[in-house]
Each structure stands twice: as structure tokens, then as C-alpha cells.
Amino acid sequence: METIVALHRNHFGEIINFVTSGGRVISYQKAIIEAENGDLQGVQSIEGFDGAPTLMPLNDSSFDHYPNLF
């Protein structure tokens, strides 16, 4: 099972893609779907403030410590 190891942010600082331990670059939406299906380890899909699904790391409160790869 893959985990998230890095991410890509846009110029506003918003996460737009994730890099998995398998080397895949997946969109935020694809990561939500994979987390809901149990295909990504270490993250969970939760309901955000606006009611839309969002991702949260299981052992942390944010993705701030993940490297930002370009």
C-alpha cells in the first residue's frame, strides 16, 4: 500500500498534487478517492469546513512538514 511522501502546491500555497511512495503524482481529488477506498495509507478523508471532502494525515494535523516537490 502506498503512502504520501511529498506534495505540489500552487502559487497560492494550496495543495494540488501528491507524490506517493510508489512515485505516482496524483491529484488532490484522486488522493481523496484512494484514501476513501483504502488504497492510501496514513491519510483519511474527512468533511472540510465547506462540507467538501478533504485529506488529513492520520498522525499529524497538516501536511506542512511534507516536502514541496516541483
CNS distance restraints for C-alpha pairs under 8 A (distance, minus, plus):
assign (resid   1 and name CA) (resid  39 and name CA) 6.25 0.50 0.50
assign (resid   1 and name CA) (resid  40 and name CA) 6.31 0.50 0.50
assign (resid   1 and name CA) (resid  41 and name CA) 6.38 0.50 0.50
assign (resid   2 and name CA) (resid  20 and name CA) 6.13 0.50 0.50
assign (resid   2 and name CA) (resid  21 and name CA) 5.43 0.50 0.50
assign (resid   2 and name CA) (resid  22 and name CA) 6.19 0.50 0.50
assign (resid   2 and name CA) (resid  39 and name CA) 6.98 0.50 0.50
assign (resid   2 and name CA) (resid  40 and name CA) 5.33 0.50 0.50
assign (resid   2 and name CA) (resid  41 and name CA) 6.03 0.50 0.50
assign (resid   3 and name CA) (resid  20 and name CA) 5.49 0.50 0.50
assign (resid   3 and name CA) (resid  21 and name CA) 5.35 0.50 0.50
assign (resid   3 and name CA) (resid  22 and name CA) 7.98 0.50 0.50
assign (resid   3 and name CA) (resid  40 and name CA) 5.49 0.50 0.50
assign (resid   3 and name CA) (resid  41 and name CA) 5.04 0.50 0.50
assign (resid   3 and name CA) (resid  42 and name CA) 6.26 0.50 0.50
assign (resid   3 and name CA) (resid  43 and name CA) 8.00 0.50 0.50
assign (resid   4 and name CA) (resid  18 and name CA) 6.51 0.50 0.50
assign (resid   4 and name CA) (resid  19 and name CA) 5.88 0.50 0.50
assign (resid   4 and name CA) (resid  20 and name CA) 4.46 0.50 0.50
assign (resid   4 and name CA) (resid  21 and name CA) 6.05 0.50 0.50
assign (resid   4 and name CA) (resid  40 and name CA) 7.49 0.50 0.50
assign (resid   4 and name CA) (resid  41 and name CA) 7.78 0.50 0.50
assign (resid   4 and name CA) (resid  42 and name CA) 7.60 0.50 0.50
assign (resid   5 and name CA) (resid  18 and name CA) 7.67 0.50 0.50
assign (resid   5 and name CA) (resid  19 and name CA) 5.83 0.50 0.50
assign (resid   5 and name CA) (resid  20 and name CA) 5.50 0.50 0.50
assign (resid   5 and name CA) (resid  21 and name CA) 5.79 0.50 0.50
assign (resid   5 and name CA) (resid  66 and name CA) 6.70 0.50 0.50
assign (resid   5 and name CA) (resid  67 and name CA) 7.55 0.50 0.50
assign (resid   6 and name CA) (resid  18 and name CA) 5.94 0.50 0.50
assign (resid   6 and name CA) (resid  19 and name CA) 4.97 0.50 0.50
assign (resid   6 and name CA) (resid  20 and name CA) 7.04 0.50 0.50
assign (resid   6 and name CA) (resid  66 and name CA) 5.27 0.50 0.50
assign (resid   6 and name CA) (resid  67 and name CA) 4.98 0.50 0.50
assign (resid   6 and name CA) (resid  68 and name CA) 5.99 0.50 0.50
assign (resid   6 and name CA) (resid  69 and name CA) 6.46 0.50 0.50
assign (resid   7 and name CA) (resid  15 and name CA) 6.76 0.50 0.50
assign (resid   7 and name CA) (resid  16 and name CA) 7.64 0.50 0.50
assign (resid   7 and name CA) (resid  17 and name CA) 5.64 0.50 0.50
assign (resid   7 and name CA) (resid  18 and name CA) 4.19 0.50 0.50
assign (resid   7 and name CA) (resid  19 and name CA) 5.49 0.50 0.50
assign (resid   7 and name CA) (resid  66 and name CA) 6.77 0.50 0.50
assign (resid   7 and name CA) (resid  67 and name CA) 6.40 0.50 0.50
assign (resid   7 and name CA) (resid  68 and name CA) 5.11 0.50 0.50
assign (resid   7 and name CA) (resid  69 and name CA) 5.94 0.50 0.50
assign (resid   8 and name CA) (resid  15 and name CA) 5.80 0.50 0.50
assign (resid   8 and name CA) (resid  16 and name CA) 5.80 0.50 0.50
assign (resid   8 and name CA) (resid  17 and name CA) 5.02 0.50 0.50
assign (resid   8 and name CA) (resid  18 and name CA) 6.15 0.50 0.50
assign (resid   8 and name CA) (resid  19 and name CA) 7.82 0.50 0.50
assign (resid   8 and name CA) (resid  68 and name CA) 5.36 0.50 0.50
assign (resid   8 and name CA) (resid  69 and name CA) 5.53 0.50 0.50
assign (resid   8 and name CA) (resid  70 and name CA) 6.19 0.50 0.50
assign (resid   9 and name CA) (resid  13 and name CA) 5.24 0.50 0.50
assign (resid   9 and name CA) (resid  14 and name CA) 5.13 0.50 0.50
assign (resid   9 and name CA) (resid  15 and name CA) 4.34 0.50 0.50
assign (resid   9 and name CA) (resid  16 and name CA) 5.49 0.50 0.50
assign (resid   9 and name CA) (resid  17 and name CA) 7.10 0.50 0.50
assign (resid   9 and name CA) (resid  68 and name CA) 6.77 0.50 0.50
assign (resid  10 and name CA) (resid  14 and name CA) 5.51 0.50 0.50
assign (resid  10 and name CA) (resid  15 and name CA) 6.55 0.50 0.50
assign (resid  10 and name CA) (resid  16 and name CA) 6.45 0.50 0.50
assign (resid  15 and name CA) (resid  28 and name CA) 7.15 0.50 0.50
assign (resid  16 and name CA) (resid  27 and name CA) 6.11 0.50 0.50
assign (resid  16 and name CA) (resid  28 and name CA) 5.55 0.50 0.50
assign (resid  17 and name CA) (resid  25 and name CA) 6.42 0.50 0.50
assign (resid  17 and name CA) (resid  26 and name CA) 5.47 0.50 0.50
assign (resid  17 and name CA) (resid  27 and name CA) 4.36 0.50 0.50
assign (resid  17 and name CA) (resid  28 and name CA) 5.25 0.50 0.50
assign (resid  18 and name CA) (resid  25 and name CA) 5.59 0.50 0.50
assign (resid  18 and name CA) (resid  26 and name CA) 5.34 0.50 0.50
assign (resid  18 and name CA) (resid  27 and name CA) 6.29 0.50 0.50
assign (resid  18 and name CA) (resid  28 and name CA) 6.65 0.50 0.50
assign (resid  18 and name CA) (resid  31 and name CA) 7.31 0.50 0.50
assign (resid  19 and name CA) (resid  23 and name CA) 6.17 0.50 0.50
assign (resid  19 and name CA) (resid  24 and name CA) 5.61 0.50 0.50
assign (resid  19 and name CA) (resid  25 and name CA) 4.55 0.50 0.50
assign (resid  19 and name CA) (resid  26 and name CA) 6.48 0.50 0.50
assign (resid  20 and name CA) (resid  24 and name CA) 5.28 0.50 0.50
assign (resid  20 and name CA) (resid  25 and name CA) 6.51 0.50 0.50
assign (resid  20 and name CA) (resid  26 and name CA) 7.70 0.50 0.50
assign (resid  26 and name CA) (resid  30 and name CA) 6.00 0.50 0.50
assign (resid  26 and name CA) (resid  31 and name CA) 6.33 0.50 0.50
assign (resid  27 and name CA) (resid  31 and name CA) 6.18 0.50 0.50
assign (resid  28 and name CA) (resid  32 and name CA) 6.35 0.50 0.50
assign (resid  29 and name CA) (resid  33 and name CA) 6.39 0.50 0.50
assign (resid  30 and name CA) (resid  34 and name CA) 6.13 0.50 0.50
assign (resid  31 and name CA) (resid  35 and name CA) 5.99 0.50 0.50
assign (resid  31 and name CA) (resid  40 and name CA) 7.51 0.50 0.50
assign (resid  31 and name CA) (resid  55 and name CA) 7.86 0.50 0.50
assign (resid  32 and name CA) (resid  36 and name CA) 6.16 0.50 0.50
assign (resid  32 and name CA) (resid  44 and name CA) 7.82 0.50 0.50
assign (resid  32 and name CA) (resid  45 and name CA) 5.87 0.50 0.50
assign (resid  32 and name CA) (resid  53 and name CA) 7.28 0.50 0.50
assign (resid  32 and name CA) (resid  54 and name CA) 6.81 0.50 0.50
assign (resid  32 and name CA) (resid  55 and name CA) 6.21 0.50 0.50
assign (resid  33 and name CA) (resid  37 and name CA) 6.21 0.50 0.50
assign (resid  34 and name CA) (resid  38 and name CA) 6.12 0.50 0.50
assign (resid  34 and name CA) (resid  39 and name CA) 4.93 0.50 0.50
assign (resid  34 and name CA) (resid  40 and name CA) 5.75 0.50 0.50
assign (resid  35 and name CA) (resid  39 and name CA) 5.71 0.50 0.50
assign (resid  35 and name CA) (resid  40 and name CA) 4.93 0.50 0.50
assign (resid  35 and name CA) (resid  41 and name CA) 7.26 0.50 0.50
assign (resid  35 and name CA) (resid  43 and name CA) 6.37 0.50 0.50
assign (resid  35 and name CA) (resid  44 and name CA) 5.74 0.50 0.50
assign (resid  35 and name CA) (resid  45 and name CA) 6.17 0.50 0.50
assign (resid  36 and name CA) (resid  44 and name CA) 7.04 0.50 0.50
assign (resid  36 and name CA) (resid  45 and name CA) 6.10 0.50 0.50
assign (resid  42 and name CA) (resid  57 and name CA) 5.83 0.50 0.50
assign (resid  42 and name CA) (resid  58 and name CA) 5.32 0.50 0.50
assign (resid  42 and name CA) (resid  59 and name CA) 7.31 0.50 0.50
assign (resid  43 and name CA) (resid  55 and name CA) 6.51 0.50 0.50
assign (resid  43 and name CA) (resid  56 and name CA) 5.52 0.50 0.50
assign (resid  43 and name CA) (resid  57 and name CA) 4.27 0.50 0.50
assign (resid  43 and name CA) (resid  58 and name CA) 5.12 0.50 0.50
assign (resid  44 and name CA) (resid  55 and name CA) 5.68 0.50 0.50
assign (resid  44 and name CA) (resid  56 and name CA) 5.45 0.50 0.50
assign (resid  44 and name CA) (resid  57 and name CA) 6.37 0.50 0.50
assign (resid  44 and name CA) (resid  58 and name CA) 6.42 0.50 0.50
assign (resid  45 and name CA) (resid  53 and name CA) 6.12 0.50 0.50
assign (resid  45 and name CA) (resid  54 and name CA) 5.52 0.50 0.50
assign (resid  45 and name CA) (resid  55 and name CA) 4.68 0.50 0.50
assign (resid  45 and name CA) (resid  56 and name CA) 6.45 0.50 0.50
assign (resid  46 and name CA) (resid  53 and name CA) 5.46 0.50 0.50
assign (resid  46 and name CA) (resid  54 and name CA) 5.41 0.50 0.50
assign (resid  46 and name CA) (resid  55 and name CA) 6.19 0.50 0.50
assign (resid  46 and name CA) (resid  56 and name CA) 7.07 0.50 0.50
assign (resid  47 and name CA) (resid  51 and name CA) 5.41 0.50 0.50
assign (resid  47 and name CA) (resid  52 and name CA) 5.62 0.50 0.50
assign (resid  47 and name CA) (resid  53 and name CA) 4.56 0.50 0.50
assign (resid  47 and name CA) (resid  54 and name CA) 6.00 0.50 0.50
assign (resid  48 and name CA) (resid  52 and name CA) 5.39 0.50 0.50
assign (resid  48 and name CA) (resid  53 and name CA) 5.65 0.50 0.50
assign (resid  48 and name CA) (resid  54 and name CA) 5.55 0.50 0.50
assign (resid  56 and name CA) (resid  60 and name CA) 7.65 0.50 0.50
assign (resid  56 and name CA) (resid  61 and name CA) 6.77 0.50 0.50
assign (resid  56 and name CA) (resid  62 and name CA) 6.39 0.50 0.50
assign (resid  56 and name CA) (resid  63 and name CA) 7.60 0.50 0.50
assign (resid  57 and name CA) (resid  61 and name CA) 6.51 0.50 0.50
assign (resid  57 and name CA) (resid  62 and name CA) 6.43 0.50 0.50
assign (resid  57 and name CA) (resid  63 and name CA) 6.92 0.50 0.50
